[in-house]
């Protein structure tokens, strides 16, 4: 009789390619087929997201948008992993994956239109800020409830597996699912990993372990060896990676995608270790539960943007002049999109009812007529100038 004592086991190692000074640690990295222009794109996308975070955080404090969530310190996980996926792969994300959207082609205007919920927002202004989505980019719309995207991702991966097998597709697709370590405390996480494992679903689960679930540090979230150990328990191939090392994240995700398509499909779990530099959201003051000096130390000591910049400077790909130009250009581009989105009208009132069913139901038609009647009776109570087409949008097509 021999009990297994977890504390006696060696912790799962963390894979790294380069250290915090941009020095390559893994000799095999140089043999990767990475083009300098692609790496520069990664860097520019990370910088753009970080600048957008600053602009929009301030905008929320000014009352110009109601809510915002930044991804400071975690840009490398989003951009590095997205760069390793195929455009046809389907993504389910959480609320710190702005870098995934940016890497896939989401424009500054796309971000701003959603944040201001204007008439150009593909979500028709019906979602909270930061709840992006893009059918064209194969990214499902972000959902507020924690962890709901994880079982959805497992189910979608099973559907893709059946579709691609039946169609005899040469280039098969996977699902990439992003979530934080706090979401891994939800029951949905366990249900999703179990069904993905038993049904052999081609899905790569990417957990951002940033140290905090809002105000709850990891020491109070679990007693086991992080999230990676749970993948092993479900019989899922698993790896832990340094989330501030974009090269390591990219390499690991690329290999995870390959593994997910092996043997007819199977799930893979990646635990990306990082640190949440920012407050949880604009509704949170993280200095109420952690020391400010701790945050400042992480900002100064290590972050994915600085680490990649150091590597590029060592290679002669980057310098201070290029840095100033990039930050100036990115900020101007974002502010232009910001001003245009803020000045645009809100979605037409008809979208309170449309896009729920393919065809308006009789009940919806009755509700539209009722709303129109109320507005016409009390016009002074409603400012329709902020909405596209005003009350005319409430006409029902015969």
Protein Blocks (a to p, Z undefined) as FASTA:
>chain_A
ZZddfklpccdddddfbdfkopafblklmmpccdfklmmmmmmmmmmmmmmmmmmmmmmm
nopafbdcdfehilmmmmmmmmmpcfkbccdddfklmmmmmmnopafklmmmmmnopakl
mnlopacehiacdfklopacddfbghklmmmmmmmmmmmmmmmmmnopabdcdddddddf
klmmpmklmmmmmmmmmnopacddddddehiahjacfklmpmbehjklmmmmnopacddd
dfklmklmmmmmmmmmmmmmgghiaadddddddddfbafblmbcfklmpcfklmmmmmmm
ocfklmmmmmmmmnopacfklmmmmmmmmmmmmmmmmmmmmmpccddfklmmgokbmbdc
fklmmmmmmmmmmmmmmmmlpcfklpghijmlmpccZZ
